[in-house]
């Protein structure tokens, strides 16, 4: 599996989505968002910003 070019930390993705740390953990564990190990820090996970942005539903569509 190749790594995407637009990687951000899971924490940054969580803030973009506006979800709790617990919800973000569930999204990662359930495979809703693919994650990759950070080569510089084993404790961090990296995710594709494009995949995260694709999950954001515009407010007009959510209603």
Secondary structure, DSSP 8 states (H G I E B T S, - for coil): ----SSEEEHHHHHHHHT--HHHHHHHHHTTSS-EEEETTEEEEEEEEHHHHHHH---HHHH-
